[in-house]
Amino acid sequence: MIVQNIDEIPAIPYANGAQKRIVLGRDVGVPNFVMRVFDVAPGGASSDHSHPFEHEVMILKGEATLKGDGVEHKVAVGNALYIPANERHTLVNTGTDTLRFVCLVPLSGEEDDLPK
C-alpha cells in the first residue's frame, strides 16, 4: 500500500492560473494509473486541449465551467466528469475560490498530457 499526503507533494505550474500535484504515479510504484490533483485560481483555467486517452475528474472544491467541443456544463463540488479520448476540453474556474479537482489518467497519459 501507498499513502500520500497531498500537502507534502510539490505543485507543478500547469496552465493559466493552474498547478498540479502528481499524488500517485510511476514515481511511487503505481503500475497503471496516475492520480493528479489540480488547483486553479479564480478566473484561471486548465489548458484547452485534447489527448488520446480518456480521463475521469472529481470536483473537490469550487465551481467551474467545463468547456468542450461546442458544449458547456456548470460543475461544482461532488460532480464526477468523464472525458472521452480525443475530446477537446478545459475547466474554467468561474467561482471566487480556488477550484480543486482530482484527475485520473492512464500511466502513459501523464507523459502524453501536453496541450495539443
N, CA, C and O atoms as CSV, one atom per row, in Angstrom:
chain,resi,resn,atom,element,x,y,z
A,1,MET,N,N,0.835,-1.190,0.000
A,1,MET,CA,C,0.000,0.000,0.000
A,1,MET,C,C,0.872,1.243,0.000
A,1,MET,O,O,2.012,1.237,0.465
A,2,ILE,N,N,0.300,2.299,-0.532
A,2,ILE,CA,C,0.983,3.595,-0.582
A,2,ILE,C,C,0.021,4.630,-0.003
A,2,ILE,O,O,-1.155,4.672,-0.365
A,3,VAL,N,N,0.533,5.458,0.893
A,3,VAL,CA,C,-0.258,6.543,1.459
A,3,VAL,C,C,0.517,7.831,1.226
A,3,VAL,O,O,1.683,7.937,1.608
A,4,GLN,N,N,-0.124,8.802,0.606
A,4,GLN,CA,C,0.500,10.087,0.311
A,4,GLN,C,C,-0.321,11.205,0.954
A,4,GLN,O,O,-1.546,11.112,1.034
A,5,ASN,N,N,0.344,12.245,1.404
A,5,ASN,CA,C,-0.338,13.444,1.898
A,5,ASN,C,C,-0.179,14.522,0.844
A,5,ASN,O,O,0.939,14.926,0.526
A,6,ILE,N,N,-1.290,14.986,0.301
A,6,ILE,CA,C,-1.249,15.959,-0.782
A,6,ILE,C,C,-0.475,17.222,-0.407
A,6,ILE,O,O,0.168,17.831,-1.261
A,7,ASP,N,N,-0.533,17.614,0.858
A,7,ASP,CA,C,0.155,18.836,1.283
A,7,ASP,C,C,1.673,18.701,1.257
A,7,ASP,O,O,2.386,19.701,1.333
A,8,GLU,N,N,2.168,17.477,1.152
A,8,GLU,CA,C,3.615,17.243,1.108
A,8,GLU,C,C,4.133,17.047,-0.317
A,8,GLU,O,O,5.325,16.818,-0.518
A,9,ILE,N,N,3.250,17.137,-1.294
A,9,ILE,CA,C,3.635,16.941,-2.692
A,9,ILE,C,C,3.798,18.307,-3.345
A,9,ILE,O,O,2.883,19.129,-3.293
A,10,PRO,N,N,4.956,18.562,-3.962
A,10,PRO,CA,C,5.163,19.869,-4.587
A,10,PRO,C,C,4.227,20.101,-5.773
A,10,PRO,O,O,3.935,19.180,-6.536
A,11,ALA,N,N,3.766,21.334,-5.915
A,11,ALA,CA,C,2.902,21.713,-7.029
A,11,ALA,C,C,3.763,22.075,-8.234
A,11,ALA,O,O,4.842,22.652,-8.100
A,12,ILE,N,N,3.260,21.721,-9.409
A,12,ILE,CA,C,3.932,21.999,-10.678
A,12,ILE,C,C,3.055,22.978,-11.457
A,12,ILE,O,O,1.874,22.695,-11.658
A,13,PRO,N,N,3.588,24.123,-11.904
A,13,PRO,CA,C,2.773,25.025,-12.738
A,13,PRO,C,C,2.261,24.274,-13.965
A,13,PRO,O,O,2.994,23.491,-14.569
A,14,TYR,N,N,0.996,24.516,-14.333
A,14,TYR,CA,C,0.407,23.740,-15.417
A,14,TYR,C,C,-0.179,24.604,-16.528
A,14,TYR,O,O,0.121,24.373,-17.699
A,15,ALA,N,N,-0.988,25.570,-16.200
A,15,ALA,CA,C,-1.658,26.367,-17.229
A,15,ALA,C,C,-1.987,27.729,-16.633
A,15,ALA,O,O,-1.402,28.133,-15.628
A,16,ASN,N,N,-2.914,28.425,-17.248
A,16,ASN,CA,C,-3.312,29.769,-16.840
A,16,ASN,C,C,-3.899,29.777,-15.424
A,16,ASN,O,O,-5.090,29.525,-15.241
A,17,GLY,N,N,-3.061,30.068,-14.427
A,17,GLY,CA,C,-3.534,30.105,-13.051
A,17,GLY,C,C,-3.743,28.741,-12.440
A,17,GLY,O,O,-4.417,28.617,-11.418
A,18,ALA,N,N,-3.170,27.703,-13.055
A,18,ALA,CA,C,-3.372,26.332,-12.570
A,18,ALA,C,C,-2.046,25.694,-12.173
A,18,ALA,O,O,-0.978,26.066,-12.658
A,19,GLN,N,N,-2.152,24.736,-11.288
A,19,GLN,CA,C,-0.997,23.926,-10.907
A,19,GLN,C,C,-1.477,22.519,-10.620
A,19,GLN,O,O,-2.642,22.307,-10.284
A,20,LYS,N,N,-0.573,21.557,-10.753
A,20,LYS,CA,C,-0.965,20.175,-10.479
A,20,LYS,C,C,0.018,19.528,-9.525
A,20,LYS,O,O,1.178,19.922,-9.403
A,21,ARG,N,N,-0.503,18.518,-8.858
A,21,ARG,CA,C,0.306,17.658,-7.994
A,21,ARG,C,C,0.085,16.219,-8.460
A,21,ARG,O,O,-1.055,15.788,-8.630
A,22,ILE,N,N,1.158,15.490,-8.665
A,22,ILE,CA,C,1.039,14.080,-9.006
A,22,ILE,C,C,1.013,13.328,-7.684
A,22,ILE,O,O,2.047,13.125,-7.048
A,23,VAL,N,N,-0.180,12.920,-7.282
A,23,VAL,CA,C,-0.398,12.319,-5.974
A,23,VAL,C,C,0.059,10.861,-5.974
A,23,VAL,O,O,0.753,10.422,-5.057
A,24,LEU,N,N,-0.334,10.119,-7.002
A,24,LEU,CA,C,0.069,8.718,-7.141
A,24,LEU,C,C,0.429,8.473,-8.599
A,24,LEU,O,O,-0.322,8.838,-9.504
A,25,GLY,N,N,1.577,7.857,-8.820
A,25,GLY,CA,C,2.008,7.587,-10.192
A,25,GLY,C,C,3.243,6.720,-10.224
A,25,GLY,O,O,3.582,6.055,-9.245
A,26,ARG,N,N,3.909,6.737,-11.357
A,26,ARG,CA,C,5.073,5.899,-11.588
A,26,ARG,C,C,6.154,6.084,-10.515
A,26,ARG,O,O,6.787,5.112,-10.102
A,27,ASP,N,N,6.364,7.314,-10.068
A,27,ASP,CA,C,7.452,7.595,-9.108
A,27,ASP,C,C,7.302,6.857,-7.786
A,27,ASP,O,O,8.291,6.613,-7.095
A,28,VAL,N,N,6.073,6.500,-7.430
A,28,VAL,CA,C,5.871,5.767,-6.176
A,28,VAL,C,C,5.467,4.312,-6.413
A,28,VAL,O,O,5.085,3.603,-5.482
A,29,GLY,N,N,5.557,3.881,-7.669
A,29,GLY,CA,C,5.336,2.476,-7.972
A,29,GLY,C,C,3.940,2.079,-8.399
A,29,GLY,O,O,3.617,0.891,-8.405
A,30,VAL,N,N,3.102,3.039,-8.756
A,30,VAL,CA,C,1.757,2.708,-9.230
A,30,VAL,C,C,1.863,2.230,-10.684
A,30,VAL,O,O,2.416,2.946,-11.520
A,31,PRO,N,N,1.343,1.030,-11.004
A,31,PRO,CA,C,1.610,0.430,-12.308
A,31,PRO,C,C,0.687,0.813,-13.459
A,31,PRO,O,O,1.062,0.628,-14.617
A,32,ASN,N,N,-0.514,1.343,-13.184
A,32,ASN,CA,C,-1.458,1.525,-14.294
A,32,ASN,C,C,-2.044,2.923,-14.460
A,32,ASN,O,O,-2.330,3.342,-15.582
A,33,PHE,N,N,-2.224,3.643,-13.367
A,33,PHE,CA,C,-2.898,4.935,-13.434
A,33,PHE,C,C,-2.091,6.009,-12.726
A,33,PHE,O,O,-1.177,5.718,-11.953
A,34,VAL,N,N,-2.450,7.263,-13.008
A,34,VAL,CA,C,-1.876,8.403,-12.310
A,34,VAL,C,C,-3.030,9.204,-11.718
A,34,VAL,O,O,-3.992,9.541,-12.409
A,35,MET,N,N,-2.915,9.502,-10.423
A,35,MET,CA,C,-3.874,10.375,-9.758
A,35,MET,C,C,-3.218,11.735,-9.603
A,35,MET,O,O,-2.150,11.868,-9.005
A,36,ARG,N,N,-3.882,12.739,-10.154
A,36,ARG,CA,C,-3.358,14.103,-10.091
A,36,ARG,C,C,-4.398,15.003,-9.444
A,36,ARG,O,O,-5.600,14.788,-9.602
A,37,VAL,N,N,-3.934,16.007,-8.718
A,37,VAL,CA,C,-4.836,16.991,-8.133
A,37,VAL,C,C,-4.442,18.353,-8.693
A,37,VAL,O,O,-3.280,18.753,-8.626
A,38,PHE,N,N,-5.416,19.050,-9.239
A,38,PHE,CA,C,-5.194,20.371,-9.824
A,38,PHE,C,C,-5.847,21.426,-8.944
A,38,PHE,O,O,-6.931,21.216,-8.399
A,39,ASP,N,N,-5.178,22.551,-8.815
A,39,ASP,CA,C,-5.731,23.741,-8.179
A,39,ASP,C,C,-5.715,24.845,-9.225
A,39,ASP,O,O,-4.696,25.085,-9.872
A,40,VAL,N,N,-6.857,25.518,-9.387
A,40,VAL,CA,C,-6.980,26.582,-10.375
A,40,VAL,C,C,-7.488,27.828,-9.671
A,40,VAL,O,O,-8.533,27.799,-9.021
A,41,ALA,N,N,-6.750,28.918,-9.800
A,41,ALA,CA,C,-7.125,30.188,-9.171
A,41,ALA,C,C,-8.404,30.742,-9.807
A,41,ALA,O,O,-8.711,30.421,-10.955
A,42,PRO,N,N,-9.151,31.573,-9.070
A,42,PRO,CA,C,-10.340,32.205,-9.649
A,42,PRO,C,C,-9.983,32.917,-10.955
A,42,PRO,O,O,-9.001,33.657,-11.019
A,43,GLY,N,N,-10.782,32.690,-11.986
A,43,GLY,CA,C,-10.537,33.281,-13.293
A,43,GLY,C,C,-9.564,32.493,-14.154
A,43,GLY,O,O,-9.441,32.758,-15.349
A,44,GLY,N,N,-8.870,31.526,-13.562
A,44,GLY,CA,C,-7.907,30.707,-14.298
A,44,GLY,C,C,-8.593,29.516,-14.954
A,44,GLY,O,O,-9.802,29.319,-14.834
A,45,ALA,N,N,-7.778,28.729,-15.654
A,45,ALA,CA,C,-8.328,27.568,-16.361
A,45,ALA,C,C,-7.258,26.516,-16.567
A,45,ALA,O,O,-6.064,26.813,-16.598
A,46,SER,N,N,-7.712,25.279,-16.708
A,46,SER,CA,C,-6.803,24.241,-17.166
A,46,SER,C,C,-6.542,24.512,-18.648
A,46,SER,O,O,-7.262,25.297,-19.264
A,47,SER,N,N,-5.546,23.887,-19.215
A,47,SER,CA,C,-5.266,24.121,-20.631
A,47,SER,C,C,-6.435,23.612,-21.482
A,47,SER,O,O,-7.115,22.653,-21.115
A,48,ASP,N,N,-6.651,24.264,-22.610
A,48,ASP,CA,C,-7.680,23.849,-23.566
A,48,ASP,C,C,-7.003,22.861,-24.505
A,48,ASP,O,O,-6.189,23.253,-25.340
A,49,HIS,N,N,-7.339,21.574,-24.369
A,49,HIS,CA,C,-6.574,20.553,-25.082
A,49,HIS,C,C,-7.382,19.281,-25.299
A,49,HIS,O,O,-8.507,19.149,-24.818
A,50,SER,N,N,-6.791,18.362,-26.022
A,50,SER,CA,C,-7.325,17.012,-26.164
A,50,SER,C,C,-6.147,16.058,-26.102
A,50,SER,O,O,-4.996,16.467,-26.248
A,51,HIS,N,N,-6.441,14.791,-25.887
A,51,HIS,CA,C,-5.382,13.781,-25.840
A,51,HIS,C,C,-5.990,12.424,-26.155
A,51,HIS,O,O,-7.207,12.256,-26.076
A,52,PRO,N,N,-5.151,11.452,-26.512
A,52,PRO,CA,C,-5.662,10.169,-26.994
A,52,PRO,C,C,-6.080,9.179,-25.901
A,52,PRO,O,O,-6.071,7.970,-26.134
A,53,PHE,N,N,-6.435,9.661,-24.745
A,53,PHE,CA,C,-6.869,8.787,-23.656
A,53,PHE,C,C,-8.032,9.435,-22.923
A,53,PHE,O,O,-8.138,10.659,-22.859
A,54,GLU,N,N,-8.896,8.603,-22.375
A,54,GLU,CA,C,-9.989,9.097,-21.543
A,54,GLU,C,C,-9.444,9.535,-20.199
A,54,GLU,O,O,-8.331,9.167,-19.824
A,55,HIS,N,N,-10.222,10.315,-19.475
A,55,HIS,CA,C,-9.906,10.521,-18.069
A,55,HIS,C,C,-11.153,10.892,-17.291
A,55,HIS,O,O,-12.174,11.310,-17.838
A,56,GLU,N,N,-11.017,10.718,-15.991
A,56,GLU,CA,C,-12.105,10.966,-15.069
A,56,GLU,C,C,-11.689,12.077,-14.104
A,56,GLU,O,O,-10.529,12.177,-13.707
A,57,VAL,N,N,-12.664,12.904,-13.740
A,57,VAL,CA,C,-12.404,14.062,-12.884
A,57,VAL,C,C,-13.456,14.103,-11.780
A,57,VAL,O,O,-14.624,13.797,-12.019
A,58,MET,N,N,-13.044,14.479,-10.580
A,58,MET,CA,C,-13.968,14.690,-9.466
A,58,MET,C,C,-13.696,16.083,-8.909
A,58,MET,O,O,-12.566,16.399,-8.534
A,59,ILE,N,N,-14.727,16.908,-8.856
A,59,ILE,CA,C,-14.583,18.266,-8.326
A,59,ILE,C,C,-14.628,18.187,-6.798
A,59,ILE,O,O,-15.601,17.708,-6.217
A,60,LEU,N,N,-13.552,18.669,-6.157
A,60,LEU,CA,C,-13.446,18.630,-4.693
A,60,LEU,C,C,-13.787,19.965,-4.033
A,60,LEU,O,O,-14.255,20.001,-2.895
A,61,LYS,N,N,-13.545,21.070,-4.764
A,61,LYS,CA,C,-13.725,22.391,-4.164
A,61,LYS,C,C,-13.978,23.391,-5.292
A,61,LYS,O,O,-13.359,23.311,-6.353
A,62,GLY,N,N,-14.885,24.326,-5.055
A,62,GLY,CA,C,-15.112,25.400,-6.016
A,62,GLY,C,C,-16.163,25.064,-7.057
A,62,GLY,O,O,-16.905,24.088,-6.941
A,63,GLU,N,N,-16.200,25.906,-8.077
A,63,GLU,CA,C,-17.138,25.722,-9.175
A,63,GLU,C,C,-16.455,26.144,-10.468
A,63,GLU,O,O,-15.530,26.957,-10.472
A,64,ALA,N,N,-16.937,25.568,-11.564
A,64,ALA,CA,C,-16.273,25.812,-12.846
A,64,ALA,C,C,-17.257,25.593,-13.978
A,64,ALA,O,O,-18.379,25.125,-13.782
A,65,THR,N,N,-16.798,25.947,-15.170
A,65,THR,CA,C,-17.490,25.591,-16.395
A,65,THR,C,C,-16.580,24.643,-17.158
A,65,THR,O,O,-15.428,24.970,-17.444
A,66,LEU,N,N,-17.101,23.473,-17.485
A,66,LEU,CA,C,-16.406,22.514,-18.329
A,66,LEU,C,C,-16.778,22.861,-19.759
A,66,LEU,O,O,-17.944,22.783,-20.147
A,67,LYS,N,N,-15.771,23.246,-20.540
A,67,LYS,CA,C,-16.000,23.604,-21.939
A,67,LYS,C,C,-15.412,22.521,-22.818
A,67,LYS,O,O,-14.306,22.033,-22.581
A,68,GLY,N,N,-16.174,22.154,-23.840
A,68,GLY,CA,C,-15.725,21.136,-24.766
A,68,GLY,C,C,-16.051,21.528,-26.183
A,68,GLY,O,O,-16.236,22.707,-26.487
A,69,ASP,N,N,-16.121,20.543,-27.045
A,69,ASP,CA,C,-16.425,20.777,-28.454
A,69,ASP,C,C,-17.869,21.243,-28.617
A,69,ASP,O,O,-18.761,20.445,-28.901
A,70,GLY,N,N,-18.089,22.547,-28.433
A,70,GLY,CA,C,-19.409,23.111,-28.637
A,70,GLY,C,C,-20.376,22.949,-27.481
A,70,GLY,O,O,-21.551,23.289,-27.621
A,71,VAL,N,N,-19.920,22.438,-26.332
A,71,VAL,CA,C,-20.808,22.280,-25.184
A,71,VAL,C,C,-20.169,22.897,-23.944
A,71,VAL,O,O,-18.947,23.006,-23.844
A,72,GLU,N,N,-21.015,23.294,-23.009
A,72,GLU,CA,C,-20.548,23.805,-21.725
A,72,GLU,C,C,-21.426,23.213,-20.630
A,72,GLU,O,O,-22.640,23.083,-20.783
A,73,HIS,N,N,-20.783,22.857,-19.521
A,73,HIS,CA,C,-21.501,22.338,-18.360
A,73,HIS,C,C,-21.012,23.070,-17.124
A,73,HIS,O,O,-19.805,23.197,-16.918
A,74,LYS,N,N,-21.933,23.556,-16.298
A,74,LYS,CA,C,-21.571,24.087,-14.984
A,74,LYS,C,C,-21.296,22.890,-14.084
A,74,LYS,O,O,-22.084,21.945,-14.044
A,75,VAL,N,N,-20.180,22.929,-13.361
A,75,VAL,CA,C,-19.833,21.842,-12.446
A,75,VAL,C,C,-19.450,22.419,-11.094
A,75,VAL,O,O,-19.000,23.561,-10.992
A,76,ALA,N,N,-19.636,21.607,-10.052
A,76,ALA,CA,C,-19.343,22.063,-8.690
A,76,ALA,C,C,-18.968,20.853,-7.838
A,76,ALA,O,O,-18.921,19.722,-8.321
A,77,VAL,N,N,-18.705,21.117,-6.577
A,77,VAL,CA,C,-18.282,20.085,-5.624
A,77,VAL,C,C,-19.186,18.862,-5.724
A,77,VAL,O,O,-20.413,18.965,-5.712
A,78,GLY,N,N,-18.544,17.709,-5.824
A,78,GLY,CA,C,-19.264,16.443,-5.888
A,78,GLY,C,C,-19.557,15.959,-7.285
A,78,GLY,O,O,-19.943,14.803,-7.459
A,79,ASN,N,N,-19.387,16.807,-8.300
A,79,ASN,CA,C,-19.621,16.357,-9.672
A,79,ASN,C,C,-18.464,15.492,-10.152
A,79,ASN,O,O,-17.293,15.821,-9.963
A,80,ALA,N,N,-18.829,14.372,-10.781
A,80,ALA,CA,C,-17.851,13.485,-11.411
A,80,ALA,C,C,-17.974,13.663,-12.917
A,80,ALA,O,O,-19.081,13.692,-13.453
A,81,LEU,N,N,-16.846,13.781,-13.596
A,81,LEU,CA,C,-16.824,14.039,-15.030
A,81,LEU,C,C,-16.092,12.915,-15.751
A,81,LEU,O,O,-15.070,12.425,-15.270
A,82,TYR,N,N,-16.609,12.514,-16.889
A,82,TYR,CA,C,-15.925,11.574,-17.768
A,82,TYR,C,C,-15.641,12.304,-19.073
A,82,TYR,O,O,-16.554,12.843,-19.698
A,83,ILE,N,N,-14.393,12.322,-19.479
A,83,ILE,CA,C,-14.000,12.988,-20.714
A,83,ILE,C,C,-13.402,11.928,-21.636
A,83,ILE,O,O,-12.336,11.386,-21.346
A,84,PRO,N,N,-14.082,11.630,-22.747
A,84,PRO,CA,C,-13.600,10.592,-23.658
A,84,PRO,C,C,-12.286,10.988,-24.341
A,84,PRO,O,O,-11.920,12.162,-24.395
A,85,ALA,N,N,-11.603,9.993,-24.849
A,85,ALA,CA,C,-10.378,10.222,-25.609
A,85,ALA,C,C,-10.661,11.169,-26.777
A,85,ALA,O,O,-11.715,11.104,-27.410
A,86,ASN,N,N,-9.702,12.039,-27.043
A,86,ASN,CA,C,-9.707,12.964,-28.187
A,86,ASN,C,C,-10.778,14.050,-28.118
A,86,ASN,O,O,-10.979,14.761,-29.102
A,87,GLU,N,N,-11.459,14.200,-27.008
A,87,GLU,CA,C,-12.448,15.271,-26.877
A,87,GLU,C,C,-11.776,16.513,-26.298
A,87,GLU,O,O,-11.178,16.457,-25.223
A,88,ARG,N,N,-11.875,17.617,-27.003
A,88,ARG,CA,C,-11.286,18.876,-26.554
A,88,ARG,C,C,-11.998,19.326,-25.277
A,88,ARG,O,O,-13.217,19.199,-25.170
A,89,HIS,N,N,-11.234,19.858,-24.297
A,89,HIS,CA,C,-11.840,20.246,-23.028
A,89,HIS,C,C,-10.951,21.208,-22.247
A,89,HIS,O,O,-9.732,21.244,-22.419
A,90,THR,N,N,-11.594,21.976,-21.395
A,90,THR,CA,C,-10.926,22.829,-20.419
A,90,THR,C,C,-11.899,23.065,-19.262
A,90,THR,O,O,-13.115,23.072,-19.455
A,91,LEU,N,N,-11.359,23.254,-18.073
A,91,LEU,CA,C,-12.158,23.633,-16.910
A,91,LEU,C,C,-11.791,25.068,-16.547
A,91,LEU,O,O,-10.632,25.361,-16.254
A,92,VAL,N,N,-12.771,25.952,-16.566
A,92,VAL,CA,C,-12.567,27.365,-16.260
A,92,VAL,C,C,-13.154,27.641,-14.882
A,92,VAL,O,O,-14.336,27.393,-14.644
A,93,ASN,N,N,-12.329,28.153,-13.980
A,93,ASN,CA,C,-12.804,28.475,-12.639
A,93,ASN,C,C,-13.688,29.715,-12.708
A,93,ASN,O,O,-13.198,30.817,-12.954
A,94,THR,N,N,-14.977,29.537,-12.493
A,94,THR,CA,C,-15.937,30.637,-12.555
A,94,THR,C,C,-16.342,31.116,-11.170
A,94,THR,O,O,-17.218,31.970,-11.032
A,95,GLY,N,N,-15.703,30.565,-10.144
A,95,GLY,CA,C,-16.047,30.930,-8.774
A,95,GLY,C,C,-15.087,31.953,-8.194
A,95,GLY,O,O,-14.227,32.493,-8.891
A,96,THR,N,N,-15.254,32.207,-6.906
A,96,THR,CA,C,-14.404,33.179,-6.214
A,96,THR,C,C,-13.364,32.497,-5.333
A,96,THR,O,O,-12.561,33.169,-4.685
A,97,ASP,N,N,-13.376,31.175,-5.307
A,97,ASP,CA,C,-12.445,30.393,-4.504
A,97,ASP,C,C,-11.605,29.526,-5.439
A,97,ASP,O,O,-11.937,29.374,-6.615
A,98,THR,N,N,-10.537,28.969,-4.927
A,98,THR,CA,C,-9.727,28.047,-5.708
A,98,THR,C,C,-10.560,26.838,-6.107
A,98,THR,O,O,-11.287,26.275,-5.289
A,99,LEU,N,N,-10.450,26.447,-7.365
A,99,LEU,CA,C,-11.056,25.219,-7.866
A,99,LEU,C,C,-10.057,24.096,-7.632
A,99,LEU,O,O,-8.891,24.220,-8.008
A,100,ARG,N,N,-10.492,23.010,-7.022
A,100,ARG,CA,C,-9.621,21.845,-6.821
A,100,ARG,C,C,-10.342,20.622,-7.380
A,100,ARG,O,O,-11.512,20.382,-7.083
A,101,PHE,N,N,-9.621,19.859,-8.191
A,101,PHE,CA,C,-10.200,18.627,-8.719
A,101,PHE,C,C,-9.155,17.532,-8.829
A,101,PHE,O,O,-7.966,17.791,-9.012
A,102,VAL,N,N,-9.638,16.296,-8.713
A,102,VAL,CA,C,-8.817,15.107,-8.905
A,102,VAL,C,C,-9.003,14.678,-10.350
A,102,VAL,O,O,-10.115,14.708,-10.876
A,103,CYS,N,N,-7.911,14.279,-10.989
A,103,CYS,CA,C,-7.950,13.818,-12.372
A,103,CYS,C,C,-7.202,12.496,-12.456
A,103,CYS,O,O,-6.048,12.401,-12.037
A,104,LEU,N,N,-7.860,11.477,-12.998
A,104,LEU,CA,C,-7.243,10.162,-13.164
A,104,LEU,C,C,-6.994,9.903,-14.646
A,104,LEU,O,O,-7.887,10.072,-15.477
A,105,VAL,N,N,-5.773,9.493,-14.963
A,105,VAL,CA,C,-5.402,9.167,-16.340
A,105,VAL,C,C,-4.608,7.868,-16.338
A,105,VAL,O,O,-4.073,7.477,-15.300
A,106,PRO,N,N,-4.520,7.187,-17.488
A,106,PRO,CA,C,-3.634,6.026,-17.559
A,106,PRO,C,C,-2.191,6.479,-17.356
A,106,PRO,O,O,-1.853,7.638,-17.594
A,107,LEU,N,N,-1.364,5.565,-16.922
A,107,LEU,CA,C,0.037,5.905,-16.657
A,107,LEU,C,C,0.682,6.606,-17.845
A,107,LEU,O,O,1.382,7.602,-17.665
A,108,SER,N,N,0.461,6.110,-19.042
A,108,SER,CA,C,1.044,6.751,-20.228
A,108,SER,C,C,0.484,8.150,-20.434
A,108,SER,O,O,1.123,8.988,-21.070
A,109,GLY,N,N,-0.705,8.410,-19.901
A,109,GLY,CA,C,-1.340,9.706,-20.066
A,109,GLY,C,C,-0.600,10.843,-19.400
A,109,GLY,O,O,-0.636,11.968,-19.897
A,110,GLU,N,N,0.063,10.587,-18.301
A,110,GLU,CA,C,0.817,11.661,-17.635
A,110,GLU,C,C,1.946,12.135,-18.531
A,110,GLU,O,O,2.193,13.337,-18.629
A,111,GLU,N,N,2.631,11.217,-19.182
A,111,GLU,CA,C,3.720,11.604,-20.080
A,111,GLU,C,C,3.188,12.263,-21.345
A,111,GLU,O,O,3.853,13.122,-21.924
A,112,ASP,N,N,1.981,11.862,-21.782
A,112,ASP,CA,C,1.408,12.376,-23.025
A,112,ASP,C,C,0.526,13.597,-22.824
A,112,ASP,O,O,0.061,14.169,-23.809
A,113,ASP,N,N,0.279,14.015,-21.608
A,113,ASP,CA,C,-0.677,15.074,-21.333
A,113,ASP,C,C,-0.080,16.454,-21.591
A,113,ASP,O,O,0.134,17.245,-20.672
A,114,LEU,N,N,0.174,16.711,-22.834
A,114,LEU,CA,C,0.661,18.021,-23.259
A,114,LEU,C,C,-0.416,18.659,-24.115
A,114,LEU,O,O,-1.022,17.982,-24.945
A,115,PRO,N,N,-0.666,19.948,-23.931
A,115,PRO,CA,C,-1.706,20.600,-24.731
A,115,PRO,C,C,-1.464,20.424,-26.225
A,115,PRO,O,O,-0.334,20.552,-26.698
A,116,LYS,N,N,-2.526,20.131,-26.960
A,116,LYS,CA,C,-2.452,19.979,-28.420
A,116,LYS,C,C,-3.437,20.915,-29.072
A,116,LYS,O,O,-3.539,20.948,-30.298
